[in-house]
Amino acid sequence: MSHAHASAAAAPPAEPFTKSLERMNYFQEPEARALIADLALTPGSRGLDVGCGVGLYALWLAEAIGLRGRVTGIEPTAERVQAAHDLVGRRLDTGRLEFHVGDGTALSMDDASVDWVWCGDVLHHIQDTGAALSEFRRVVRPGGRVVIKESQVLSAMFLPGTPELERRIQLAEIERTREEGGGRSFQERRQTTLTSLRAAGLEDVDARSYLLARRAPLTAAARDYIQKTVFERNWGERLRPLLSAEDWTLRSALCDEGSPRHVLASPDYYCLYPITVFSARVPGA
């Protein structure tokens, strides 16, 4: 077996994307609940969560709008919908939270049929941003709101003390996402959300950012997200071709569990992670 094949064989198996989303949501939960509270969504309102993932944000949104509120989450595949239903679908009374297959660029909903749309960490994945925002605007009643949440409009810091290496890893991530983003990286797409909302004809466009700080000793949720999703998935084998051999060796020394230099084993470890919430109002009321 060649060295390259041996390295690939030793790599941890790729985690299901739904598990990665679950880890990210639990990592964000304290600030997620705070930013949802800051939105001051109307009690008893009806909302749509486009790209609801495993359903945790839909659950927290439903809890925020109270017993008379209703949140519908959509995902493009039945498998994703089932994952959301399995994780959170039974946590609230029937009718307050439901999940369906749906396409964010072609919503099967009537005009002006919801009070707000939430789209969390999804819009940058949709190449036709304008089509999605046009649909969001169509289904929200006049005076209602479109809310776009994006993590890492600015890159997070997960490797304190090695800014040059982390910057090169971030640049590799930007490059890796360019193809899926239709020639524009995910970070570029995230950073142009305000422009996209205004171009869609929405009003009162706003942005509010939150900085998550975690430090040792890490909670289980924080450790799982950083190790499993960031280090092993996001910065795993898929980035190796985009990094120099020297950078990959250093990344492995700092990020691999069991390494004597593993950063998460340090009592001085800390990380910083930004979330930005963009909001806008549908003209009319």
C-alpha positions as CSV (number, residue, x, y, z in Angstrom):
1,M,0.0,0.0,0.0
2,S,1.4,3.4,-0.9
3,H,1.9,6.1,1.6
4,A,-0.9,8.2,0.1
5,H,-3.3,5.2,0.3
6,A,-2.2,4.5,3.9
7,S,-2.9,8.2,4.8
8,A,-6.3,8.1,3.3
9,A,-7.1,4.8,5.0
10,A,-6.2,6.3,8.3
11,A,-8.4,9.3,7.9
12,P,-11.6,9.3,10.0
13,P,-14.7,8.5,8.0
14,A,-16.7,11.5,6.9
15,E,-19.5,12.4,9.3
16,P,-23.1,12.6,7.9
17,F,-23.8,16.2,7.2
18,T,-26.9,16.1,9.5
19,K,-24.7,15.2,12.4
20,S,-22.3,18.0,11.5
21,L,-25.3,20.4,11.6
22,E,-26.5,19.0,14.9
23,R,-23.1,19.6,16.4
24,M,-22.9,23.2,15.1
25,N,-26.4,24.0,16.4
26,Y,-25.6,22.7,19.9
27,F,-22.3,24.6,19.9
28,Q,-24.3,27.8,19.0
29,E,-27.2,27.2,21.3
30,P,-26.7,29.8,24.1
31,E,-26.2,32.6,21.6
32,A,-28.8,31.2,19.2
33,R,-31.5,31.5,21.9
34,A,-30.3,35.1,22.6
35,L,-30.3,36.2,19.0
36,I,-33.8,34.7,18.5
37,A,-35.0,36.6,21.6
38,D,-33.5,39.8,20.2
39,L,-35.6,39.4,17.0
40,A,-38.7,39.8,19.2
41,L,-40.9,37.8,16.9
42,T,-44.6,38.3,17.5
43,P,-46.1,35.8,19.8
44,G,-48.5,33.6,18.0
45,S,-47.0,34.4,14.6
46,R,-46.4,31.9,11.8
47,G,-43.0,31.4,10.4
48,L,-41.1,29.4,7.7
49,D,-37.6,28.0,8.3
50,V,-36.0,27.5,4.9
51,G,-33.3,24.9,5.1
52,C,-34.1,23.8,8.6
53,G,-31.4,21.2,8.8
54,V,-31.9,19.0,11.8
55,G,-34.7,21.3,13.2
56,L,-33.1,22.7,16.3
57,Y,-33.4,26.3,15.2
58,A,-36.9,25.7,14.1
59,L,-37.6,24.3,17.6
60,W,-36.0,27.3,19.3
61,L,-38.0,29.7,17.0
62,A,-41.2,27.9,17.8
63,E,-40.5,28.1,21.6
64,A,-39.9,31.8,21.2
65,I,-43.3,32.6,19.6
66,G,-45.3,30.6,22.2
67,L,-48.1,28.2,22.3
68,R,-50.2,29.8,19.5
69,G,-47.3,30.2,17.1
70,R,-46.4,27.8,14.3
71,V,-43.2,27.1,12.5
72,T,-42.8,25.0,9.3
73,G,-39.3,23.8,8.4
74,I,-38.4,22.7,4.9
75,E,-35.5,20.8,3.5
76,P,-35.0,19.6,-0.1
77,T,-34.8,15.8,0.7
78,A,-37.0,13.4,2.6
79,E,-33.9,12.2,4.4
80,R,-33.2,15.6,5.8
81,V,-36.8,16.1,6.8
82,Q,-36.8,12.8,8.6
83,A,-33.7,13.7,10.5
84,A,-35.3,16.9,11.7
85,H,-38.5,15.1,12.6
86,D,-36.5,12.4,14.5
87,L,-34.5,14.9,16.5
88,V,-37.1,17.5,17.5
89,G,-40.4,16.7,15.8
90,R,-42.0,15.4,19.0
91,R,-40.8,18.0,21.4
92,L,-43.7,20.4,21.0
93,D,-47.5,20.0,20.9
94,T,-48.9,19.0,17.5
95,G,-49.3,21.9,15.1
96,R,-46.6,24.1,16.6
97,L,-43.7,22.6,14.6
98,E,-43.8,20.6,11.4
99,F,-41.3,19.6,8.6
100,H,-41.8,19.1,4.9
101,V,-39.8,18.6,1.7
102,G,-39.5,21.9,0.0
103,D,-37.3,24.1,-2.3
104,G,-36.3,27.5,-1.2
105,T,-36.3,28.9,-4.7
106,A,-39.8,27.5,-5.5
107,L,-41.9,27.5,-2.3
108,S,-45.2,25.6,-2.5
109,M,-46.9,28.2,-0.3
110,D,-49.5,30.9,-1.0
111,D,-48.5,34.6,-1.3
112,A,-48.4,36.5,2.1
113,S,-49.1,33.2,4.0
114,V,-46.5,33.6,6.8
115,D,-45.4,36.4,9.1
116,W,-41.7,35.8,8.7
117,V,-39.1,33.6,7.0
118,W,-35.9,32.4,8.7
119,C,-33.0,31.1,6.7
120,G,-30.0,30.0,8.8
121,D,-26.6,29.2,7.3
122,V,-28.3,28.2,4.0
123,L,-28.5,31.2,1.7
124,H,-24.8,31.1,0.8
125,H,-25.4,27.6,-0.6
126,I,-28.2,28.7,-3.0
127,Q,-26.5,29.9,-6.2
128,D,-29.6,31.8,-7.4
129,T,-29.8,34.1,-4.3
130,G,-32.2,36.5,-6.1
131,A,-34.7,33.7,-6.8
132,A,-34.7,32.5,-3.2
133,L,-35.1,36.0,-1.7
134,S,-37.9,36.7,-4.2
135,E,-39.7,33.7,-3.0
136,F,-39.1,34.6,0.6
137,R,-40.6,38.0,-0.1
138,R,-43.6,36.5,-1.9
139,V,-44.7,34.2,0.9
140,V,-44.2,36.8,3.7
141,R,-47.1,39.2,4.4
142,P,-46.6,42.9,3.9
143,G,-44.8,44.3,6.9
144,G,-43.4,40.8,7.8
145,R,-39.8,40.0,8.0
146,V,-37.1,38.0,6.2
147,V,-34.2,37.0,8.5
148,I,-31.0,35.5,7.2
149,K,-28.5,34.1,9.7
150,E,-25.0,33.4,8.6
151,S,-22.1,32.0,10.7
152,Q,-18.6,33.2,10.0
153,V,-19.2,36.3,7.9
154,L,-15.8,36.9,9.4
155,S,-13.7,33.7,9.9
156,A,-13.6,32.2,13.3
157,M,-10.4,31.7,15.3
158,F,-9.9,28.0,16.4
159,L,-6.1,27.9,16.6
160,P,-5.0,30.7,19.0
161,G,-1.4,31.6,18.6
162,T,-0.9,30.4,15.0
163,P,-2.6,33.1,12.9
164,E,-0.6,32.5,9.8
165,L,-1.5,28.8,9.6
166,E,-5.1,29.5,10.3
167,R,-5.3,32.2,7.7
168,R,-3.9,29.8,5.1
169,I,-6.5,27.2,6.2
170,Q,-9.2,29.8,5.8
171,L,-8.0,30.7,2.3
172,A,-8.0,27.0,1.4
173,E,-11.6,26.8,2.6
174,I,-12.5,29.8,0.5
175,E,-11.0,28.2,-2.5
176,R,-12.7,24.8,-1.8
177,T,-16.2,26.4,-1.7
178,R,-15.8,28.5,-4.9
179,E,-17.0,25.7,-7.2
180,E,-20.1,25.0,-5.2
181,G,-20.8,28.7,-4.9
182,G,-20.9,29.1,-8.7
183,G,-17.5,30.9,-8.8
184,R,-18.1,32.9,-5.7
185,S,-16.9,31.5,-2.3
186,F,-19.3,30.9,0.5
187,Q,-17.7,33.7,2.5
188,E,-18.1,36.2,-0.4
189,R,-21.7,35.2,-0.6
190,R,-22.2,35.6,3.1
191,Q,-20.6,39.1,3.1
192,T,-22.9,40.3,0.3
193,T,-26.2,39.4,2.0
194,L,-27.1,43.0,2.8
195,T,-26.7,43.9,-0.9
196,S,-28.8,40.9,-1.9
197,L,-31.6,41.8,0.6
198,R,-31.7,45.4,-0.8
199,A,-31.7,44.1,-4.4
200,A,-34.7,42.0,-3.6
201,G,-36.7,45.1,-2.8
202,L,-36.8,44.6,1.0
203,E,-36.8,47.5,3.4
204,D,-35.3,48.4,6.8
205,V,-32.3,46.1,6.1
206,D,-30.3,45.6,9.2
207,A,-27.4,43.4,10.5
208,R,-26.5,42.5,14.0
209,S,-23.4,40.4,14.9
210,Y,-22.7,38.1,17.9
211,L,-19.4,36.8,19.0
212,L,-19.3,33.4,20.6
213,A,-16.3,32.8,22.9
214,R,-15.5,29.4,24.3
215,R,-12.5,28.5,26.5
216,A,-11.1,25.6,28.4
217,P,-12.5,23.6,30.1
218,L,-14.8,23.2,27.0
219,T,-18.3,21.9,27.3
220,A,-19.0,18.6,25.5
221,A,-21.0,20.5,22.8
222,A,-18.1,22.9,22.1
223,R,-15.5,20.2,22.1
224,D,-17.5,17.9,19.8
225,Y,-18.1,20.7,17.3
226,I,-14.6,21.9,17.2
227,Q,-13.0,18.5,17.0
228,K,-15.4,16.5,14.9
229,T,-16.9,19.2,12.6
230,V,-14.1,21.8,12.3
231,F,-10.9,19.9,12.7
232,E,-11.9,16.5,11.2
233,R,-14.6,17.4,8.7
234,N,-14.1,21.0,7.5
235,W,-10.3,20.9,7.9
236,G,-10.0,17.2,7.0
237,E,-8.7,15.4,4.0
238,R,-10.6,17.6,1.6
239,L,-8.3,20.5,2.4
240,R,-5.1,18.5,2.2
241,P,-4.6,19.2,-1.6
242,L,-5.0,22.9,-0.9
243,L,-2.3,23.1,1.8
244,S,1.4,22.7,1.6
245,A,2.9,19.6,3.1
246,E,4.4,21.7,5.9
247,D,1.1,23.3,6.7
248,W,-0.7,19.9,6.7
249,T,1.8,18.5,9.1
250,L,1.4,21.4,11.5
251,R,-2.4,21.4,11.2
252,S,-2.3,17.6,12.1
253,A,-0.1,18.2,15.1
254,L,-2.5,20.9,16.4
255,C,-5.8,19.3,15.4
256,D,-5.5,15.5,15.7
257,E,-6.7,13.9,18.9
258,G,-3.9,12.1,20.5
259,S,-1.2,14.4,19.2
260,P,1.0,15.8,22.0
261,R,0.4,19.3,20.7
262,H,-3.4,18.9,20.4
263,V,-4.8,22.4,21.0
264,L,-8.0,21.2,22.8
265,A,-5.8,19.6,25.5
266,S,-4.4,23.0,26.5
267,P,-5.8,24.6,29.7
268,D,-5.4,27.9,27.9
269,Y,-7.4,27.0,24.8
270,Y,-10.0,29.4,23.6
271,C,-11.8,30.2,20.4
272,L,-13.9,33.0,18.9
273,Y,-16.7,32.5,16.5
274,P,-19.0,35.2,14.9
275,I,-22.6,34.9,13.9
276,T,-24.4,37.7,11.9
277,V,-28.2,38.1,11.7
278,F,-29.4,40.0,8.7
279,S,-33.1,41.1,8.8
280,A,-35.3,43.1,6.5
281,R,-39.0,44.0,6.1
282,V,-41.4,43.2,3.3
283,P,-42.8,46.5,2.0
284,G,-46.5,47.2,2.4
285,A,-48.0,47.4,5.8
